[in-house]
Amino acid sequence: MLLRTVMTPSHSPLTHVLYLHGFRSSPRSNKAQQMARTIARLQTPDRPIQWACPQLPPSPQQTLAELLALTADWPHDQMAVIGSSLGGFYATVLGEKLGCRVAVINPAVQPARDLARYIGEQTSYHDPADRFFFRPEFIDEFNAMAPYPITLPQRYWALIAKGDEVLNWEEMVAHYPGVELHLLEGSDHAVSDFEQHQDRLLHFLGLPTNPDGETPR
């Protein structure tokens, strides 16, 4: 695994975490569920952490509006947004707007281009009975909120798999220059081995990874 590190600025202790799922996914995804359990385990009376993992609507414009409303009262220096695939795109949009910490996992960097072929009725991965319509105007909404190039790369952490069967890893890397990058030689789009890499994410977030409550040095 290739690791590219940058100097990480000092942050206030993390108090709020937002997880954003990918296209056709949901809060029931494996990574979302795993992170939810981890955040719950890390909760202590003197270190409360607010967790949110909403179901994202099909419309990018509506998604952004709902996420900004959800985080309106969150302290930007004490919050982080984690996003997978399309959620990584939205996490980057929020990071550029709010100046918060951002972690992306195989982020969709060109959703306007890549999702154009999905216009029409779609189903959810986790509930085939859940159907939604992906509209043509959503492509323009993606274009309107494109967050690249990113600013202050030291606020970003990226986990990108060369084995991603959906997105091009070189294109993803190119959109996050100078960030703390963990480049996996294999794996897949879902990062099915995410559990093996979670401690690195927790370290970036300033959260403990060991049972004794200490972060690795």
KEVEXBA-871413 format. One line per field, with one value per residue (C-alpha): residue number from 1; x, z, y. Coordinates in Angstrom, 2 decimals. Layout:
N
nr <- [NUM  ...]
xx <- [X  ...]
zz <- [Z  ...]
yy <- [Y  ...]
This chain:
217
nr <- [1  2  3  4  5  6  7  8  9  10  11  12  13  14  15  16  17  18  19  20  21  22  23  24  25  26  27  28  29  30  31  32  33  34  35  36  37  38  39  40  41  42  43  44  45  46  47  48  49  50  51  52  53  54  55  56  57  58  59  60  61  62  63  64  65  66  67  68  69  70  71  72  73  74  75  76  77  78  79  80  81  82  83  84  85  86  87  88  89  90  91  92  93  94  95  96  97  98  99  100  101  102  103  104  105  106  107  108  109  110  111  112  113  114  115  116  117  118  119  120  121  122  123  124  125  126  127  128  129  130  131  132  133  134  135  136  137  138  139  140  141  142  143  144  145  146  147  148  149  150  151  152  153  154  155  156  157  158  159  160  161  162  163  164  165  166  167  168  169  170  171  172  173  174  175  176  177  178  179  180  181  182  183  184  185  186  187  188  189  190  191  192  193  194  195  196  197  198  199  200  201  202  203  204  205  206  207  208  209  210  211  212  213  214  215  216  217]
xx <- [0.00  1.36  1.05  1.42  1.37  1.16  1.50  -1.84  -2.93  -4.00  -7.74  -10.15  -11.39  -13.91  -17.51  -19.55  -19.20  -21.27  -21.14  -22.39  -23.17  -22.80  -25.18  -28.03  -26.62  -27.96  -27.05  -27.22  -23.95  -21.21  -18.83  -21.56  -22.63  -19.06  -18.30  -21.55  -20.55  -17.07  -18.31  -20.78  -17.93  -15.84  -18.56  -17.70  -19.39  -16.50  -16.17  -19.61  -19.59  -22.67  -23.12  -25.29  -25.74  -28.82  -30.47  -29.52  -32.19  -31.59  -31.34  -27.84  -29.33  -31.72  -28.97  -26.72  -29.54  -30.43  -26.81  -26.20  -29.35  -28.31  -24.88  -25.95  -25.31  -22.24  -18.88  -16.87  -13.54  -14.92  -16.72  -15.70  -17.44  -16.73  -17.96  -17.81  -18.12  -20.78  -20.77  -17.09  -18.09  -20.66  -18.17  -15.73  -18.42  -19.15  -15.45  -14.89  -17.94  -17.42  -13.67  -14.10  -12.13  -12.98  -12.28  -13.10  -13.21  -13.05  -14.70  -16.77  -14.95  -16.95  -20.54  -22.07  -20.26  -20.38  -24.02  -25.51  -26.10  -28.26  -30.99  -34.30  -35.78  -33.30  -33.46  -31.61  -28.88  -30.13  -33.85  -34.83  -38.40  -37.13  -37.28  -36.40  -36.10  -32.73  -33.63  -31.72  -31.57  -29.49  -26.51  -26.58  -26.93  -23.72  -21.90  -23.07  -21.51  -18.22  -15.76  -12.47  -9.70  -9.69  -8.15  -6.15  -5.35  -4.15  -7.82  -8.32  -7.73  -8.25  -8.48  -8.34  -8.17  -6.38  -8.72  -11.82  -13.95  -16.22  -14.02  -10.55  -8.08  -5.66  -8.42  -9.43  -5.86  -5.41  -8.37  -6.83  -3.27  -1.30  -3.76  -2.97  -3.42  -3.68  -3.49  -4.43  -2.82  -5.96  -9.29  -12.46  -14.95  -16.71  -13.34  -14.57  -11.51  -12.32  -11.94  -8.20  -7.87  -10.28  -7.60  -5.80  -9.01  -9.60  -6.05  -6.66  -9.85  -7.98  -10.03  -8.62  -7.99  -6.85  -8.94  -7.14  -8.46  -5.13  -4.44  -1.36  1.68]
zz <- [0.00  -1.01  1.65  0.97  4.09  4.66  7.75  9.52  11.18  14.79  15.24  18.08  19.47  17.18  18.39  15.21  12.44  9.25  6.99  3.40  1.39  -2.34  -5.30  -4.82  -1.39  2.07  5.77  5.77  3.85  5.52  5.95  7.36  9.83  10.84  11.44  13.39  15.71  16.14  16.98  19.46  21.08  21.42  23.19  26.76  29.15  28.72  24.96  23.34  19.57  17.51  14.61  11.54  8.49  6.58  3.60  0.71  -1.83  -5.57  -6.31  -5.73  -5.06  -2.47  -0.94  -0.45  1.02  3.50  4.51  5.06  7.18  9.16  9.96  10.36  14.12  14.01  14.88  11.68  13.46  15.49  12.73  10.01  6.94  5.64  2.18  0.02  -3.78  -4.58  -0.87  -1.30  -3.86  -1.47  1.41  -0.68  -1.52  2.19  3.04  0.60  1.88  5.60  5.99  8.03  7.99  5.12  4.53  1.13  0.17  -3.57  -4.28  -7.39  -8.84  -12.09  -11.15  -13.90  -16.49  -14.82  -13.69  -16.95  -18.08  -15.01  -15.93  -15.36  -12.66  -10.22  -7.23  -3.93  -3.37  0.12  -0.65  -4.25  -3.44  -2.86  -6.25  -7.29  -10.53  -11.47  -13.51  -16.40  -14.55  -11.81  -14.18  -14.31  -10.51  -10.19  -12.55  -10.59  -7.34  -8.59  -5.71  -7.56  -7.29  -3.53  -1.17  2.01  1.22  4.80  5.78  3.60  3.95  1.06  0.81  -2.84  -4.26  -7.47  -7.68  -7.90  -10.62  -10.98  -10.84  -12.21  -9.35  -11.19  -11.82  -8.16  -6.98  -9.39  -7.82  -4.32  -4.71  -1.52  0.76  3.17  0.67  1.34  -2.02  -1.94  -4.47  -4.73  -2.88  -4.72  -5.08  -1.82  -0.03  1.34  3.60  5.13  8.66  8.03  7.25  9.75  12.37  9.92  9.42  13.17  13.59  11.01  12.86  16.16  17.63  19.73  18.05  21.01  23.83  26.34  24.54  23.11  19.54  17.83  17.47]
yy <- [0.00  3.38  6.06  9.76  11.89  15.61  17.73  17.61  20.85  20.83  20.46  20.83  17.50  15.85  16.12  15.49  12.90  12.75  9.68  9.89  6.76  6.23  6.12  3.63  2.82  3.62  3.93  0.13  -0.19  -2.22  0.73  2.97  0.30  -0.41  3.26  3.68  0.83  2.26  5.76  4.25  2.30  5.44  7.39  8.38  10.83  13.27  12.69  12.71  12.29  13.04  10.60  11.16  8.97  10.13  8.54  10.84  11.85  11.36  15.10  16.55  19.98  18.59  16.48  19.49  21.57  18.83  18.29  21.99  22.16  19.08  20.53  24.17  24.12  21.89  23.51  23.30  22.85  19.94  18.05  15.62  14.30  10.79  9.91  6.81  6.89  9.54  10.33  11.24  13.86  15.32  15.19  17.21  19.76  20.18  20.32  23.16  25.04  24.51  24.07  20.88  17.64  15.30  11.62  10.13  6.46  5.74  9.11  9.72  12.73  13.04  12.13  14.28  12.19  8.79  8.82  10.12  6.53  5.88  8.37  6.63  4.43  2.92  0.59  0.61  -1.98  -2.77  -2.77  -3.63  -2.58  0.96  2.67  6.20  8.16  9.64  12.71  14.35  17.68  16.06  16.11  19.92  19.98  17.96  20.30  23.33  22.12  20.61  21.20  20.72  21.75  21.28  23.81  23.13  19.48  18.96  18.79  15.72  11.98  9.57  5.78  4.76  1.24  0.40  -2.58  -0.37  -1.96  1.09  4.19  4.96  5.13  7.42  9.95  9.84  10.40  13.31  15.13  15.01  16.31  16.74  14.94  12.11  9.31  5.58  3.84  0.17  -2.15  -4.29  -4.21  -3.11  -0.26  -1.09  -1.50  -4.81  -4.95  -1.54  -2.91  -3.32  0.40  1.92  2.65  4.94  6.87  7.14  8.42  11.13  12.10  12.26  9.42  6.55  3.23  1.14  -0.37  1.85  4.91  6.09  7.05  5.58  7.79]
